[in-house]
Structure formats: C-alpha cells, structure tokens
Amino acid sequence: MENHAAPIVPPAQDAPGDYVIRVSGWLDPSWVEFYDDLSVSVTALKDQQPVTRLSGHFVDQSALLGVLTALHHFGLRLLSVELIEPKPAQIVNFK
C-alpha cells in the first residue's frame, strides 16, 4: 500500500508568521514599544537565570532577523526560535 501523504513544504522566507523567541536574561517589557505586535513575558525561577519570552507576528524573515539582531546587541543569549504553525482550517461542506 502506498503512502499518499502530502509533502511537507517549508514556509517561504518572505511569508508572514507567528513566532516565539526565548532568550536567557531579563528584557524590560517596555522594549517592545518599538515592535507593535510583540508581547513579552519574563519567567524567573529561584536560583536560575530568568528567561524572556517574546511572541508575535512577523511580516517576513527580515522583520524576524531585525528583532534577533537587536536581542544580540543587548547581549542576550538566544535559547530558541519557534515558528507557530497555523492550525489547519476546518473544511466545511455546504450542500
């Protein structure tokens, strides 16, 4: 029996997407005033380095790179960048 699963196609580099970025360290939430669609939260566990989580919509990879570059200039260590896959649209059959 053949497998007819659809191939996985990576998103185009110029496609918009929702991302979650995690960095080690404290980033003041006022920093995101320069970035309209980003939200910031900081988790600080006892005896551990705080982790800052930024999430939001990026219009393209260039916008994402701009934020990553700014974080690098602040001296924050990048922990992860995650593309949040959109949920598949529900198919509705109108009969």
Z-matrix of the N, CA and C atoms (Angstrom, degrees):
N
C 1 1.442
C 2 1.522 1 108.39
N 3 1.322 2 116.56 1 132.51
C 4 1.456 3 121.59 2 -177.95
C 5 1.522 4 111.38 3 -87.00
N 6 1.307 5 114.83 4 147.99
C 7 1.458 6 120.88 5 176.78
C 8 1.524 7 108.11 6 -94.15
N 9 1.317 8 117.64 7 117.11
C 10 1.458 9 122.21 8 -178.30
C 11 1.522 10 111.88 9 -107.19
N 12 1.312 11 116.81 10 33.87
C 13 1.464 12 120.71 11 178.84
C 14 1.519 13 109.33 12 -67.64
N 15 1.302 14 115.55 13 144.77
C 16 1.458 15 120.60 14 178.41
C 17 1.522 16 109.35 15 -67.11
N 18 1.331 17 116.20 16 139.72
C 19 1.473 18 118.15 17 178.56
C 20 1.518 19 110.52 18 -67.54
N 21 1.325 20 115.67 19 149.84
C 22 1.463 21 121.09 20 177.14
C 23 1.516 22 107.48 21 -82.41
N 24 1.302 23 115.81 22 122.49
C 25 1.457 24 121.61 23 -179.10
C 26 1.522 25 108.29 24 -111.77
N 27 1.335 26 117.54 25 120.44
C 28 1.467 27 118.86 26 179.36
C 29 1.524 28 110.28 27 -66.40
N 30 1.330 29 117.51 28 151.18
C 31 1.464 30 119.53 29 179.00
C 32 1.520 31 110.69 30 -65.45
N 33 1.309 32 115.34 31 148.45
C 34 1.462 33 120.16 32 176.73
C 35 1.522 34 108.82 33 -63.20
N 36 1.333 35 116.07 34 147.04
C 37 1.461 36 119.15 35 -177.68
C 38 1.513 37 113.05 36 -65.96
N 39 1.306 38 117.48 37 -22.00
C 40 1.457 39 118.82 38 179.54
C 41 1.526 40 112.23 39 -99.33
N 42 1.329 41 116.50 40 9.56
C 43 1.465 42 120.87 41 -179.25
C 44 1.524 43 110.21 42 -82.61
N 45 1.323 44 116.91 43 145.01
C 46 1.464 45 119.34 44 175.48
C 47 1.521 46 110.87 45 -70.35
N 48 1.316 47 116.53 46 158.07
C 49 1.459 48 119.88 47 179.04
C 50 1.519 49 111.58 48 -166.18
N 51 1.316 50 114.48 49 160.80
C 52 1.461 51 121.78 50 175.75
C 53 1.528 52 108.08 51 -98.90
N 54 1.322 53 116.06 52 130.75
C 55 1.460 54 121.47 53 -175.67
C 56 1.521 55 110.65 54 -129.47
N 57 1.333 56 114.48 55 153.58
C 58 1.458 57 122.79 56 169.78
C 59 1.523 58 106.26 57 -120.43
N 60 1.325 59 115.82 58 126.47
C 61 1.463 60 122.74 59 179.97
C 62 1.518 61 107.16 60 -117.03
N 63 1.331 62 116.72 61 132.92
C 64 1.473 63 121.00 62 176.56
C 65 1.524 64 108.65 63 -121.62
N 66 1.331 65 114.60 64 132.38
C 67 1.463 66 120.72 65 177.18
C 68 1.517 67 109.07 66 -129.56
N 69 1.312 68 115.14 67 152.72
C 70 1.458 69 121.34 68 177.44
C 71 1.516 70 108.17 69 -84.84
N 72 1.315 71 115.67 70 125.59
C 73 1.452 72 119.90 71 179.04
C 74 1.513 73 111.86 72 120.24
N 75 1.313 74 114.55 73 179.39
C 76 1.459 75 122.88 74 -175.40
C 77 1.519 76 109.15 75 -101.09
N 78 1.321 77 116.17 76 126.63
C 79 1.455 78 121.90 77 173.61
C 80 1.521 79 106.90 78 -120.90
N 81 1.317 80 116.20 79 120.92
C 82 1.455 81 120.62 80 -178.55
C 83 1.529 82 110.30 81 -61.58
N 84 1.336 83 118.18 82 129.55
C 85 1.470 84 120.97 83 -179.30
C 86 1.530 85 113.91 84 -57.33
N 87 1.331 86 118.27 85 -23.49
C 88 1.466 87 119.86 86 178.86
C 89 1.526 88 111.65 87 -66.24
N 90 1.337 89 117.00 88 -17.10
C 91 1.462 90 121.46 89 179.50
C 92 1.525 91 111.43 90 -59.79
N 93 1.315 92 117.18 91 -33.05
C 94 1.467 93 119.48 92 -175.12
C 95 1.519 94 112.94 93 -77.44
N 96 1.318 95 118.77 94 -0.26
C 97 1.462 96 119.99 95 174.55
C 98 1.533 97 110.60 96 -58.60
N 99 1.332 98 116.07 97 -25.00
C 100 1.459 99 120.71 98 179.05
C 101 1.530 100 111.59 99 -79.68
N 102 1.319 101 116.58 100 -14.64
C 103 1.464 102 122.06 101 -177.25
C 104 1.528 103 108.21 102 -124.73
N 105 1.307 104 116.40 103 103.59
C 106 1.463 105 122.34 104 -171.76
C 107 1.524 106 115.06 105 -57.70
N 108 1.324 107 117.47 106 -40.92
C 109 1.467 108 120.29 107 -170.72
C 110 1.523 109 114.55 108 -96.71
N 111 1.324 110 118.21 109 13.15
C 112 1.465 111 120.10 110 -177.98
C 113 1.527 112 111.29 111 -103.55
N 114 1.317 113 114.65 112 141.86
C 115 1.458 114 119.33 113 170.76
C 116 1.528 115 107.84 114 -116.92
N 117 1.329 116 116.07 115 150.07
C 118 1.461 117 121.93 116 -175.70
C 119 1.517 118 109.34 117 -127.19
N 120 1.335 119 115.40 118 135.31
C 121 1.461 120 120.23 119 170.74
C 122 1.523 121 107.60 120 -138.07
N 123 1.318 122 115.69 121 147.46
C 124 1.461 123 121.42 122 -179.52
C 125 1.516 124 108.72 123 -121.91
N 126 1.330 125 115.38 124 129.24
C 127 1.457 126 121.48 125 176.33
C 128 1.521 127 107.51 126 -110.60
N 129 1.314 128 115.69 127 123.65
C 130 1.464 129 120.37 128 179.64
C 131 1.525 130 108.06 129 -125.61
N 132 1.322 131 115.80 130 104.39
C 133 1.459 132 120.80 131 177.30
C 134 1.522 133 109.46 132 -89.34
N 135 1.311 134 116.05 133 152.10
C 136 1.461 135 121.12 134 -178.75
C 137 1.526 136 110.28 135 -56.02
N 138 1.319 137 115.95 136 132.29
C 139 1.463 138 123.96 137 176.85
C 140 1.527 139 113.64 138 62.85
N 141 1.329 140 118.16 139 22.15
C 142 1.460 141 121.22 140 176.97
C 143 1.520 142 109.85 141 -131.95
N 144 1.321 143 115.05 142 154.58
C 145 1.458 144 121.54 143 176.23
C 146 1.529 145 109.03 144 -64.50
N 147 1.327 146 118.97 145 135.49
C 148 1.457 147 119.97 146 177.43
C 149 1.535 148 111.26 147 -64.49
N 150 1.317 149 115.48 148 152.21
C 151 1.459 150 121.98 149 177.38
C 152 1.522 151 107.66 150 -120.56
N 153 1.325 152 115.60 151 126.21
C 154 1.456 153 121.32 152 177.15
C 155 1.521 154 108.41 153 -98.89
N 156 1.338 155 114.90 154 132.81
C 157 1.465 156 121.96 155 -179.79
C 158 1.522 157 107.95 156 -116.59
N 159 1.329 158 115.74 157 122.32
C 160 1.458 159 121.50 158 175.74
C 161 1.516 160 107.58 159 -111.89
N 162 1.305 161 117.19 160 135.62
C 163 1.457 162 119.48 161 177.50
C 164 1.514 163 109.18 162 -139.37
N 165 1.328 164 114.81 163 147.38
C 166 1.448 165 118.12 164 178.62
C 167 1.510 166 112.45 165 167.78
N 168 1.310 167 113.95 166 -176.12
C 169 1.456 168 122.49 167 -177.40
C 170 1.527 169 109.32 168 -98.27
N 171 1.309 170 115.81 169 133.22
C 172 1.458 171 122.17 170 177.56
C 173 1.521 172 108.18 171 -118.19
N 174 1.322 173 116.44 172 132.86
C 175 1.462 174 119.99 173 -175.81
C 176 1.515 175 112.89 174 -71.32
N 177 1.345 176 117.35 175 -24.58
C 178 1.459 177 121.52 176 177.38
C 179 1.527 178 109.26 177 -166.98
N 180 1.323 179 116.31 178 178.82
C 181 1.458 180 121.00 179 -178.42
C 182 1.519 181 111.72 180 -66.20
N 183 1.315 182 117.51 181 -29.11
C 184 1.460 183 120.82 182 178.62
C 185 1.532 184 111.04 183 -63.61
N 186 1.333 185 116.25 184 -41.23
C 187 1.471 186 120.31 185 177.84
C 188 1.530 187 110.48 186 -64.69
N 189 1.326 188 116.72 187 -40.92
C 190 1.460 189 121.22 188 177.56
C 191 1.528 190 110.35 189 -62.59
N 192 1.312 191 116.64 190 -44.79
C 193 1.462 192 120.89 191 179.54
C 194 1.528 193 111.43 192 -62.54
N 195 1.327 194 117.22 193 -36.06
C 196 1.464 195 120.40 194 177.87
C 197 1.521 196 111.97 195 -60.96
N 198 1.329 197 116.84 196 -42.54
C 199 1.468 198 120.65 197 178.50
C 200 1.527 199 110.16 198 -68.26
N 201 1.326 200 116.96 199 -43.45
C 202 1.473 201 119.99 200 179.39
C 203 1.525 202 111.11 201 -61.74
N 204 1.327 203 116.83 202 -38.21
C 205 1.464 204 121.07 203 178.30
C 206 1.527 205 110.57 204 -65.53
N 207 1.324 206 116.84 205 -41.83
C 208 1.468 207 120.38 206 178.25
C 209 1.528 208 110.47 207 -62.24
N 210 1.328 209 116.85 208 -43.20
C 211 1.468 210 120.30 209 178.46
C 212 1.525 211 110.85 210 -61.88
N 213 1.319 212 116.50 211 -39.13
C 214 1.470 213 121.35 212 177.61
C 215 1.533 214 110.35 213 -62.58
N 216 1.328 215 116.24 214 -42.49
C 217 1.469 216 119.95 215 179.73
C 218 1.521 217 112.38 216 -65.82
N 219 1.333 218 117.02 217 -26.46
C 220 1.464 219 120.72 218 175.36
C 221 1.522 220 111.81 219 -78.01
N 222 1.336 221 117.20 220 -6.59
C 223 1.457 222 120.72 221 178.79
C 224 1.518 223 113.95 222 81.11
N 225 1.333 224 117.28 223 18.02
C 226 1.460 225 120.77 224 179.54
C 227 1.524 226 110.14 225 -88.63
N 228 1.326 227 115.91 226 134.70
C 229 1.472 228 121.34 227 -178.42
C 230 1.522 229 109.48 228 -81.13
N 231 1.329 230 115.72 229 125.23
C 232 1.460 231 122.21 230 179.82
C 233 1.522 232 109.80 231 -71.99
N 234 1.330 233 116.52 232 126.47
C 235 1.461 234 121.45 233 178.02
C 236 1.527 235 111.47 234 -100.14
N 237 1.339 236 116.45 235 -42.07
C 238 1.461 237 119.06 236 179.87
C 239 1.517 238 111.30 237 -164.45
N 240 1.334 239 114.35 238 154.65
C 241 1.460 240 123.27 239 171.30
C 242 1.515 241 105.15 240 -132.81
N 243 1.331 242 115.91 241 124.37
C 244 1.463 243 119.84 242 -175.44
C 245 1.528 244 110.00 243 -128.43
N 246 1.328 245 115.42 244 125.96
C 247 1.455 246 121.12 245 172.77
C 248 1.520 247 107.15 246 -81.14
N 249 1.309 248 116.33 247 125.01
C 250 1.456 249 120.72 248 178.42
C 251 1.526 250 107.03 249 -88.28
N 252 1.314 251 115.14 250 110.29
C 253 1.458 252 120.34 251 -178.28
C 254 1.520 253 110.00 252 -68.16
N 255 1.325 254 116.66 253 133.18
C 256 1.464 255 117.97 254 176.65
C 257 1.518 256 110.17 255 -66.87
N 258 1.312 257 115.87 256 146.64
C 259 1.460 258 119.81 257 177.86
C 260 1.522 259 108.22 258 -72.24
N 261 1.331 260 117.44 259 140.03
C 262 1.461 261 118.96 260 -179.21
C 263 1.541 262 109.80 261 -61.38
N 264 1.309 263 113.90 262 140.61
C 265 1.462 264 118.76 263 179.04
C 266 1.528 265 109.46 264 -66.20
N 267 1.294 266 115.06 265 142.11
C 268 1.446 267 119.65 266 178.32
C 269 1.526 268 108.73 267 -75.85
N 270 1.321 269 116.43 268 130.04
C 271 1.455 270 121.49 269 -179.54
C 272 1.531 271 108.49 270 -83.73
N 273 1.309 272 114.23 271 126.39
C 274 1.462 273 119.66 272 178.93
C 275 1.517 274 107.81 273 -115.35
N 276 1.311 275 115.87 274 127.44
C 277 1.453 276 121.60 275 -179.58
C 278 1.528 277 108.29 276 -100.93
N 279 1.325 278 115.95 277 113.11
C 280 1.464 279 120.60 278 178.82
C 281 1.518 280 109.13 279 -94.46
N 282 1.306 281 116.95 280 113.01
C 283 1.464 282 120.58 281 177.86
C 284 1.491 283 110.32 282 -126.60
